[in-house]
């Protein structure tokens, strides 16, 4: 996927996922990737009031994790 393939909504979702996982990592550094990912998956639907599909959430989280080097 290139930058031109990402619409504004998807970019915002990826950015939010990255911020949430980084926040979780800062507050619970020993939690590990699965806990950080779970936190982001729980909070993202609360931040985005529109109906997010499960695959959108996890795709955004995986993309954010790759971009931020979280694993």
Buried (B, 14 or more C-beta within 10 A) or exposed (E): EEEEEBEEEBEBBBEBBBBBBBBBBEEEEEBBEEBBBBBBBEBBBEBBEEEBEEEBBBBBBBBBBEEBEBE
